Amino acid sequence: MGILFKILSLLIAATGAFLVYGARFIAKTMVKNNGGVRQENRDNEIDSTDDENNGNMDGIILQKSVSLKKTGLLIMMAGCLLVLIAFRQ
């Protein structure tokens, strides 16, 4: 049981670290899908230039990456606490 607890605590800490360090990449892939709406369908509805749309997308990517980093830090903190508990002697 102790070994399982150690492995689980390390996995939780590693998952949090992956979210923190990979937040920008994950946010880009999330925004790339555009919430399930295809870009061809949205081109007809939006009458903005590409620069305005690109600036808007950069802001959205930044907001999502900050949100992912906060979530990852919380998960990593919980994992680190579990590691301290699991590996105490």
N, CA, C and O of each residue as an XYZ file, in Angstrom:
356
protein
N       0.825     -1.199      0.000
C       0.000      0.000      0.000
C       0.863      1.254      0.000
O       0.520      2.258     -0.624
N       1.985      1.183      0.706
C       2.882      2.324      0.780
C       3.516      2.648     -0.566
O       3.693      3.817     -0.910
N       3.857      1.615     -1.323
C       4.470      1.833     -2.641
C       3.465      2.460     -3.595
O       3.820      3.337     -4.383
N       2.227      2.021     -3.530
C       1.181      2.589     -4.381
C       0.972      4.076     -4.058
O       0.780      4.892     -4.960
N       1.010      4.414     -2.770
C       0.858      5.804     -2.354
C       2.026      6.651     -2.841
O       1.828      7.802     -3.230
N       3.233      6.107     -2.828
C       4.404      6.828     -3.317
C       4.317      7.078     -4.819
O       4.599      8.177     -5.295
N       3.926      6.050     -5.549
C       3.807      6.187     -7.006
C       2.711      7.182     -7.359
O       2.890      8.012     -8.250
N       1.593      7.106     -6.679
C       0.479      8.024     -6.944
C       0.865      9.465     -6.646
O       0.501     10.370     -7.398
N       1.590      9.688     -5.568
C       2.001     11.049     -5.231
C       2.975     11.606     -6.264
O       2.894     12.782     -6.618
N       3.891     10.776     -6.750
C       4.814     11.229     -7.792
C       4.091     11.516     -9.103
O       4.434     12.469     -9.804
N       3.093     10.699     -9.441
C       2.324     10.936    -10.662
C       1.525     12.235    -10.592
O       1.424     12.959    -11.583
N       0.963     12.527     -9.432
C       0.200     13.765     -9.269
C       1.120     14.973     -9.385
O       0.764     15.962    -10.025
N       2.294     14.902     -8.774
C       3.252     16.010     -8.869
C       3.740     16.181    -10.308
O       3.892     17.310    -10.775
N       3.983     15.087    -11.008
C       4.437     15.160    -12.399
C       3.346     15.710    -13.311
O       3.644     16.444    -14.253
N       2.096     15.369    -13.047
C       0.993     15.898    -13.839
C       0.878     17.404    -13.672
O       0.657     18.123    -14.647
N       1.024     17.879    -12.460
C       0.993     19.316    -12.218
C       2.137     20.030    -12.903
O       1.949     21.109    -13.466
N       3.330     19.437    -12.862
C       4.485     20.041    -13.523
C       4.289     20.074    -15.036
O       4.668     21.044    -15.693
N       3.703     19.024    -15.584
C       3.431     19.004    -17.028
C       2.454     20.110    -17.412
O       2.624     20.759    -18.444
N       1.437     20.324    -16.588
C       0.479     21.396    -16.877
C       1.129     22.769    -16.798
O       0.820     23.645    -17.606
N       2.014     22.966    -15.846
C       2.669     24.273    -15.701
C       3.596     24.539    -16.872
O       3.543     25.608    -17.482
N       4.445     23.571    -17.189
C       5.456     23.799    -18.219
C       4.908     23.655    -19.637
O       5.501     24.191    -20.574
N       3.810     22.958    -19.819
C       3.234     22.793    -21.150
C       1.981     23.616    -21.368
O       1.219     23.346    -22.296
N       1.755     24.611    -20.533
C       0.503     25.377    -20.595
C       0.336     26.115    -21.914
O      -0.763     26.155    -22.466
N       1.410     26.695    -22.420
C       1.311     27.462    -23.668
C       0.938     26.537    -24.831
O       0.077     26.877    -25.643
N       1.583     25.372    -24.913
C       1.283     24.422    -25.980
C      -0.148     23.894    -25.871
O      -0.854     23.793    -26.874
N      -0.569     23.558    -24.658
C      -1.923     23.047    -24.455
C      -2.957     24.106    -24.787
O      -3.987     23.799    -25.387
N      -2.694     25.364    -24.401
C      -3.627     26.451    -24.690
C      -3.737     26.685    -26.194
O      -4.827     26.945    -26.704
N      -2.614     26.595    -26.907
C      -2.655     26.772    -28.364
C      -3.498     25.693    -29.029
O      -4.272     25.979    -29.943
N      -3.349     24.450    -28.569
C      -4.133     23.375    -29.168
C      -5.610     23.489    -28.806
O      -6.475     23.120    -29.600
N      -5.904     24.002    -27.604
C      -7.303     24.195    -27.220
C      -7.950     25.290    -28.055
O      -9.098     25.151    -28.476
N      -7.229     26.373    -28.298
C      -7.780     27.492    -29.057
C      -7.815     27.165    -30.543
O      -8.652     27.686    -31.279
N      -6.908     26.303    -30.982
C      -6.862     25.931    -32.395
C      -8.170     25.284    -32.832
O      -8.632     25.513    -33.950
N      -8.768     24.480    -31.960
C     -10.057     23.876    -32.266
C     -11.168     24.902    -32.270
O     -12.209     24.694    -32.894
N     -10.952     26.015    -31.575
C     -11.907     27.115    -31.529
C     -13.238     26.678    -30.929
O     -14.300     27.139    -31.347
N     -13.171     25.811    -29.975
C     -14.377     25.380    -29.283
C     -15.273     24.507    -30.130
O     -16.484     24.469    -29.910
N     -14.705     23.806    -31.091
C     -15.500     22.933    -31.940
C     -16.097     23.639    -33.139
O     -16.744     22.991    -33.962
N     -15.904     24.945    -33.271
C     -16.425     25.688    -34.410
C     -15.315     25.788    -35.443
O     -14.200     26.199    -35.124
N     -15.611     25.421    -36.654
C     -14.592     25.463    -37.695
C     -14.359     26.897    -38.130
O     -15.284     27.710    -38.143
N     -13.125     27.202    -38.485
C     -12.746     28.563    -38.846
C     -13.420     29.016    -40.141
O     -13.704     30.204    -40.292
N     -13.684     28.105    -41.076
C     -14.319     28.485    -42.336
C     -15.722     29.050    -42.098
O     -16.148     29.975    -42.789
N     -16.420     28.500    -41.138
C     -17.769     28.976    -40.842
C     -17.749     30.337    -40.172
O     -18.669     31.132    -40.362
N     -16.727     30.616    -39.401
C     -16.644     31.880    -38.680
C     -16.166     33.021    -39.570
O     -16.412     34.185    -39.253
N     -15.481     32.714    -40.686
C     -14.964     33.769    -41.556
C     -16.080     34.619    -42.131
O     -15.896     35.819    -42.336
N     -17.221     34.030    -42.393
C     -18.340     34.778    -42.956
C     -18.970     35.710    -41.930
O     -19.513     36.753    -42.293
N     -18.903     35.344    -40.649
C     -19.539     36.140    -39.606
C     -18.672     37.298    -39.137
O     -19.198     38.323    -38.704
N     -17.355     37.154    -39.216
C     -16.451     38.165    -38.685
C     -15.938     39.037    -39.818
O     -15.419     38.526    -40.810
N     -16.080     40.360    -39.678
C     -15.610     41.301    -40.680
C     -14.398     42.072    -40.173
O     -14.286     43.271    -40.427
N     -13.502     41.419    -39.472
C     -12.319     42.078    -38.939
C     -11.106     41.678    -39.768
O     -11.139     40.693    -40.506
N     -10.043     42.447    -39.637
C      -8.812     42.122    -40.354
C      -8.091     41.000    -39.639
O      -8.431     40.649    -38.509
N      -7.093     40.438    -40.302
C      -6.344     39.333    -39.709
C      -5.530     39.790    -38.509
O      -5.351     39.023    -37.563
N      -5.032     41.024    -38.528
C      -4.244     41.525    -37.402
C      -5.087     41.629    -36.136
O      -4.627     41.264    -35.054
N      -6.313     42.122    -36.262
C      -7.190     42.220    -35.095
C      -7.543     40.834    -34.588
O      -7.573     40.606    -33.379
N      -7.808     39.910    -35.492
C      -8.175     38.559    -35.099
C      -6.984     37.852    -34.456
O      -7.150     37.112    -33.486
N      -5.784     38.077    -34.993
C      -4.593     37.456    -34.428
C      -4.295     38.016    -33.036
O      -3.911     37.268    -32.137
N      -4.469     39.316    -32.854
C      -4.261     39.911    -31.537
C      -5.258     39.385    -30.523
O      -4.921     39.175    -29.358
N      -6.484     39.174    -30.970
C      -7.516     38.619    -30.100
C      -7.171     37.185    -29.713
O      -7.357     36.785    -28.564
N      -6.670     36.414    -30.676
C      -6.321     35.017    -30.399
C      -5.135     34.938    -29.440
O      -5.088     34.043    -28.596
N      -4.168     35.868    -29.557
C      -3.042     35.876    -28.629
C      -3.513     36.145    -27.203
O      -3.005     35.547    -26.254
N      -4.475     37.038    -27.056
C      -5.029     37.316    -25.734
C      -5.757     36.119    -25.157
O      -5.655     35.837    -23.963
N      -6.489     35.419    -26.003
C      -7.218     34.234    -25.546
C      -6.237     33.138    -25.144
O      -6.427     32.467    -24.130
N      -5.181     32.959    -25.950
C      -4.168     31.951    -25.626
C      -3.493     32.298    -24.302
O      -3.239     31.414    -23.483
N      -3.203     33.573    -24.091
C      -2.563     34.000    -22.848
C      -3.460     33.739    -21.641
O      -2.993     33.256    -20.609
N      -4.749     34.058    -21.772
C      -5.676     33.825    -20.662
C      -5.793     32.342    -20.341
O      -5.790     31.953    -19.173
N      -5.895     31.513    -21.379
C      -6.022     30.076    -21.148
C      -4.742     29.496    -20.553
O      -4.798     28.612    -19.698
N      -3.580     29.995    -21.007
C      -2.331     29.457    -20.458
C      -2.155     29.849    -18.992
O      -1.645     29.057    -18.200
N      -2.569     31.059    -18.625
C      -2.490     31.466    -17.215
C      -3.428     30.611    -16.364
O      -3.080     30.216    -15.251
N      -4.600     30.334    -16.889
C      -5.547     29.487    -16.167
C      -4.994     28.072    -15.998
O      -5.128     27.472    -14.932
N      -4.373     27.543    -17.053
C      -3.783     26.210    -16.955
C      -2.609     26.191    -15.988
O      -2.421     25.214    -15.263
N      -1.816     27.257    -15.969
C      -0.687     27.326    -15.044
C      -1.160     27.360    -13.593
O      -0.560     26.724    -12.727
N      -2.239     28.104    -13.330
C      -2.774     28.136    -11.964
C      -3.267     26.755    -11.545
O      -2.997     26.305    -10.431
N      -3.979     26.096    -12.427
C      -4.472     24.755    -12.121
C      -3.315     23.788    -11.911
O      -3.337     22.973    -10.988
N      -2.304     23.881    -12.772
C      -1.141     23.009    -12.643
C      -0.386     23.236    -11.351
O       0.085     22.285    -10.728
N      -0.265     24.503    -10.940
C       0.421     24.790     -9.677
C      -0.333     24.213     -8.487
O       0.279     23.687     -7.557
N      -1.647     24.308     -8.512
C      -2.436     23.733     -7.415
C      -2.280     22.217     -7.365
O      -2.146     21.640     -6.286
N      -2.297     21.577     -8.523
C      -2.135     20.122     -8.566
C      -0.726     19.734     -8.129
O      -0.543     18.755     -7.406
N       0.271     20.507     -8.572
C       1.646     20.202     -8.200
C       1.873     20.402     -6.704
O       2.623     19.643     -6.090
N       1.238     21.412     -6.110
C       1.360     21.614     -4.662
C       0.779     20.427     -3.901
O       1.371     19.945     -2.935
N      -0.378     19.967     -4.345
C      -0.979     18.812     -3.686
C      -0.087     17.581     -3.838
O       0.084     16.809     -2.894
N       0.477     17.403     -5.031
C       1.379     16.271     -5.247
C       2.632     16.354     -4.398
O       3.100     15.340     -3.879
N       3.179     17.553     -4.251
C       4.386     17.714     -3.421
C       4.087     17.434     -1.950
O       4.912     16.848     -1.249
N       2.927     17.844     -1.488
C       2.541     17.522     -0.109
C       2.389     16.012      0.072
O       2.797     15.454      1.090
N       1.797     15.364     -0.928
C       1.659     13.913     -0.843
C       3.023     13.225     -0.882
O       3.227     12.212     -0.213
N       3.958     13.774     -1.666
C       5.311     13.213     -1.711
C       5.972     13.346     -0.345
O       6.611     12.405      0.124
N       5.829     14.487      0.291
C       6.412     14.672      1.628
C       5.817     13.689      2.628
O       6.532     13.155      3.476
N       4.532     13.453      2.535
C       3.881     12.510      3.447
C       4.293     11.072      3.137
O       4.553     10.282      4.045
N       4.349     10.742      1.843
C       4.632      9.353      1.451
C       6.072      8.949      1.728
O       6.337      7.796      2.067
N       6.998      9.879      1.588
C       8.407      9.532      1.743
C       9.019      9.918      3.098
O      10.239      9.903      3.257
N       8.178     10.258      4.057
C       8.732     10.585      5.371
C       9.207      9.287      6.050
O       8.708      8.193      5.788
N      10.175      9.468      6.914
C      10.736      8.271      7.552
C      10.576      8.296      9.032
O      10.995      7.361      9.714
